[in-house]
């Protein structure tokens, strides 16, 4: 559910929204207005709540175009007002009641075990993704959070609009733990299985399509080396390398990377991504890295980096041969203060050099 891509099942999602309103004791929403991404939906929330002026004043590139696009969607549906947020009634109250009932029934240990079997595994990767989406929406509409930038009020307005959203498919962790235990969450579960984020208001709902593409690494982090890792139907997209946001077009730079490009990159975080992609062994070989120490565990290498900490690596050889009889070489990045190869290898196991004494190498 959380990672589902492709067009929303709008009929199922709208049925879930109506059920959520009825469960909360509210009249069903008069209209459901669909948007192709959280970016345009958030812009619509700002327009309907009268909070768009700080965004316009900040003057982030492209923000005015997003507001205009959102206004056009609202106008096409004849929506000029949405009423107050009803998130408290639709989401917060039933969720709190369901969680309280489950905790009282199961007890502290039982609840911990139930959470471990249901939502816990999903929680961290989904949280990571939703934070990235929120940050990207905020940057697009309000501009970057930089010292002296005229974006403070705008960023606050955007963040408040985002906090008012229900997360649809990205509410999957909590729904996995609670939906089967509470009929009051059936409507929210229906939306989560069919659509993306949504904003419940007194007179209407603003709803989002799901992403059309989603790419993650083996650890579940947003990641793609050759394009956006998350993309929505209107082109709103996120770029990331192993969970770290990178600029659009960064992947094209990686394809033609040189050691000089890595050395000259002023952004330390991007430089580390470039190093990982380029290959530590290749970079060490091409930049005149010097071996600091050799022992039975491997070779310790070091190369100085301008405007960043040195790159210190241990070159180790796998004692178990490959099928062709060769032995694979691995490179382990270790802290800059490392002085011996054995200390570096020990650090990767979380022990001191004195305590590292393997009985058998594999």
Residue pairs with C-beta under 8 A, 6 or more apart in sequence:
1 169
1 172
1 175
1 192
1 193
2 122
2 126
2 169
2 170
2 172
2 173
3 169
3 214
3 216
4 169
4 210
5 210
5 211
5 212
5 213
5 214
6 210
6 212
7 209
7 210
8 34
8 194
8 195
8 196
8 207
8 208
8 209
8 210
9 193
9 194
9 195
10 32
10 34
10 194
10 195
10 207
12 190
12 193
12 194
12 195
13 32
13 168
13 190
13 191
13 194
13 195
13 198
13 207
14 32
14 205
14 207
15 190
16 186
16 187
16 188
16 189
16 190
16 191
16 192
16 193
16 194
17 29
17 32
17 187
17 191
17 198
17 200
17 205
17 207
18 28
18 29
18 187
19 186
19 187
19 190
20 90
20 91
20 187
20 188
20 190
20 191
20 200
21 27
21 28
21 29
21 86
21 90
21 187
21 200
22 28
22 187
23 94
23 183
23 184
23 186
23 187
24 86
24 89
24 90
24 93
24 94
25 89
26 86
26 89
26 90
26 202
29 200
29 201
29 203
29 204
29 205
30 203
30 204
31 77
31 78
31 79
31 203
31 204
31 205
32 204
32 205
32 207
33 44
33 73
33 74
33 77
33 79
33 204
33 205
33 206
33 207
34 73
34 207
34 208
34 209
35 41
35 44
35 70
35 73
35 206
35 207
35 208
35 209
35 234
36 208
36 209
36 232
36 233
36 234
36 236
37 208
37 209
37 232
37 233
37 234
37 236
38 133
38 137
38 162
38 165
38 196
38 197
38 208
38 232
38 236
39 66
39 136
39 137
39 140
39 141
39 232
39 234
39 236
40 66
40 69
40 70
40 73
40 234
40 236
41 70
41 165
41 197
41 199
41 206
41 207
41 208
42 137
42 141
42 158
42 161
42 162
42 165
43 52
43 55
43 66
43 67
43 69
43 70
43 141
44 70
44 71
44 73
44 74
44 206
45 51
45 161
45 164
45 199
45 206
46 52
46 55
46 67
46 70
46 141
46 157
46 158
46 161
47 67
47 70
47 71
47 74
48 74
48 79
48 81
48 82
48 201
48 206
49 82
49 161
51 157
51 160
51 161
52 67
52 157
54 142
54 153
54 154
54 156
54 157
55 63
55 67
55 141
55 142
55 154
55 157
55 158
56 63
56 64
56 67
57 150
57 153
57 154
58 142
58 143
58 149
58 150
58 151
58 153
58 154
58 155
59 143
59 150
60 139
60 140
60 141
60 142
60 143
60 151
60 154
61 143
62 140
63 140
63 141
63 142
63 143
66 140
66 141
69 234
74 80
79 204
81 203
82 201
82 202
82 203
82 204
82 206
83 201
83 202
83 203
83 204
84 201
84 202
85 164
85 199
85 200
85 201
85 202
86 200
86 201
86 202
87 164
87 166
87 199
87 200
90 166
90 188
90 200
91 166
91 188
91 200
94 182
94 184
94 185
94 188
95 174
95 178
95 185
95 188
97 182
97 184
98 178
98 181
98 182
98 184
98 185
99 174
99 178
101 181
101 182
102 111
102 114
102 177
102 178
102 181
102 182
103 111
106 113
106 114
114 177
115 177
118 173
118 176
118 177
119 172
119 173
119 174
119 175
119 176
119 177
120 173
122 172
122 173
122 176
123 173
124 220
125 216
125 219
125 220
125 221
126 170
126 172
126 173
128 220
128 221
128 222
128 243
129 170
129 222
129 230
130 167
130 170
132 222
132 230
132 238
132 240
132 243
132 245
133 230
133 238
134 159
134 162
135 245
136 236
136 238
136 245
137 158
137 162
138 145
138 155
138 158
138 159
138 162
139 145
140 236
141 154
141 158
142 151
142 154
142 155
142 157
142 158
143 149
143 150
143 151
143 154
143 155
144 151
145 151
145 155
164 199
165 197
165 198
165 199
166 188
166 191
166 197
166 198
166 199
166 200
167 192
167 196
167 197
168 191
168 192
168 194
168 195
168 196
168 197
168 198
168 207
168 208
168 210
169 192
169 193
169 195
169 196
169 210
170 192
170 196
170 197
171 188
171 192
172 192
175 185
175 188
175 189
175 192
178 185
179 185
179 186
179 188
179 189
191 198
195 207
195 208
195 209
195 210
196 207
196 208
196 209
196 210
196 211
197 207
197 208
198 205
198 206
198 207
198 208
199 205
199 206
199 207
208 232
209 232
209 233
211 230
211 231
211 232
212 231
212 232
212 233
213 228
213 230
213 231
214 222
214 229
214 230
214 231
215 222
215 223
215 224
215 229
215 230
216 222
216 223
216 229
217 223
217 242
217 243
219 242
219 243
221 240
221 242
221 243
222 229
222 230
222 238
222 240
222 243
223 229
223 240
223 241
223 242
223 243
224 239
224 240
224 241
224 251
225 241
225 251
225 254
225 277
226 251
226 255
227 239
227 251
228 237
228 238
228 239
228 248
229 238
229 239
229 240
230 237
230 238
230 240
231 237
231 238
237 248
238 245
239 245
239 246
239 247
239 248
239 250
239 251
240 246
241 250
241 273
241 276
241 277
242 273
242 276
244 269
244 273
246 270
246 273
247 270
250 270
250 273
253 261
253 274
254 274
254 277
257 274
257 277
257 278
259 278
259 282
259 283
259 286
259 287
261 274
262 271
262 274
262 275
262 278
262 283
263 287
263 305
263 306
265 271
265 274
266 307
268 307
268 308
271 305
271 308
272 308
275 283
275 311
280 311
280 313
280 331
280 333
281 313
281 315
281 329
281 331
283 289
283 303
283 311
284 301
284 303
284 311
284 313
284 331
287 303
288 303
289 301
289 302
289 303
289 311
290 301
290 302
290 303
291 299
291 300
291 301
292 300
292 301
292 302
292 312
292 339
293 299
293 300
293 339
293 340
293 341
294 300
294 341
295 340
295 341
295 342
296 342
297 314
297 316
297 341
297 342
297 344
297 345
298 314
298 315
298 316
298 317
298 341
298 344
298 345
299 314
299 315
299 341
300 312
300 313
300 314
300 315
300 334
300 338
300 339
300 340
300 341
300 344
301 312
301 313
301 314
301 315
302 310
302 311
302 312
302 313
302 336
303 310
303 311
304 310
305 311
309 336
310 336
311 333
312 333
312 334
312 335
312 336
312 338
312 344
313 331
313 332
313 333
313 334
313 344
314 331
314 332
314 334
314 338
314 341
314 344
314 345
314 348
315 329
315 330
315 331
315 341
316 329
316 330
316 331
316 332
316 341
316 345
317 327
317 328
317 329
317 330
318 327
318 328
318 329
318 330
319 327
319 361
319 362
320 327
320 362
321 327
322 328
332 344
332 345
332 348
334 343
334 344
334 347
334 348
335 347
338 344
338 347
340 353
342 353
342 356
343 352
343 353
345 356
346 352
346 353
346 355
346 356
349 356
